[in-house]
Structure formats: structure tokens, C-alpha cells
Amino acid sequence: MPRLKKSPKERAMANLLANINFFKTYYGYSEQRVAAVMGVSDATYSNRKNNPASFKLGELLKLASSFNCSVLLPPVQEVRT
């Protein structure tokens, strides 16, 4: 059976994880350090990676500050479908 096209929400979540992984590797952060920067436990960070929609904006802002980048949110209608 052919793969189904990813929804805009699925693409946004995959892109979020890819960006976190890129910056984590670029700055040499461990999984534990990323969790510490976000202010969550290792288990919570692991859960967030398994369900990227559960990331809180404050956590993403802390990561962005640590990675010297910004958080851009897609328009609401693009991720609802």
C-alpha cells in the first residue's frame, strides 16, 4: 500500500523535531542537557519527542534562547487539518 501524504500538522511536528535535533547536534548538547535547558525531566523530554504536539511554548522558547534562534509558529489553519 502506498504511503499517505503527511498532513500539515504531521509535517510541522516532524520539522520541529528535525530542528531540535539539528541544533542539539550543532551545539553538542546531550539529551539530558536539552531536558535541563527546557526545565523538564529526561522522561518528560522523551515523552515530548514521542508526541511533539505536547511541547509547551515556554519550553521551546527556552531551547530557542539556548540555541540562539527564534521560534516561528505556522498559521493556525495549517496545523489543524
C-alpha positions in Angstrom: 0.0 0.0 0.0 1.4 3.4 -0.9 2.3 5.9 1.9 -0.2 8.6 2.6 0.8 12.2 2.2 1.6 13.7 5.6 -0.9 16.3 6.9 0.4 19.8 7.6 0.3 19.1 11.3 2.5 16.0 10.8 4.9 17.9 8.7 5.1 20.7 11.2 5.8 18.2 14.1 8.5 16.4 12.0 10.1 19.7 11.2 10.1 20.7 14.8 11.9 17.5 15.8 14.4 17.8 12.9 15.2 21.4 14.0 15.7 20.4 17.6 18.0 17.5 16.6 19.9 19.8 14.2 20.7 22.4 16.9 21.3 19.7 19.6 24.0 18.2 17.3 25.3 21.5 16.2 25.8 22.7 19.8 26.9 19.3 21.1 24.0 19.0 23.6 23.1 15.7 25.1 19.5 14.6 25.6 20.0 15.3 29.3 21.2 18.8 28.7 18.3 19.6 26.3 15.9 18.4 29.0 17.7 20.6 31.6 17.6 23.7 29.4 13.8 23.1 28.9 13.4 22.7 32.7 11.9 19.2 32.4 13.0 15.7 33.4 14.6 13.4 30.9 11.4 11.3 30.9 9.3 14.3 30.1 11.6 15.3 27.3 11.4 11.8 25.9 7.6 11.9 26.0 7.6 15.3 24.2 9.8 13.8 21.4 7.3 11.0 21.1 4.4 13.5 20.9 5.8 16.8 19.6 2.4 18.5 19.9 2.9 18.3 23.7 5.8 20.7 23.7 4.9 23.8 25.6 5.7 27.2 24.1 7.8 28.2 27.2 9.9 25.0 26.7 10.5 25.8 23.0 11.4 29.4 23.9 14.0 28.3 26.4 15.5 26.0 23.8 15.5 28.8 21.2 17.3 31.1 23.6 19.9 28.5 24.3 20.3 27.7 20.6 20.4 31.4 19.7 17.4 31.0 17.3 13.8 32.0 17.2 10.5 30.1 17.4 8.3 30.6 14.4 4.7 29.3 14.6 2.9 28.3 11.5 -0.6 29.8 10.9 -3.3 28.0 12.9 -5.2 26.8 9.9 -2.2 24.9 8.5 -1.8 22.7 11.5 -5.4 21.9 12.3 -6.1 19.7 9.4 
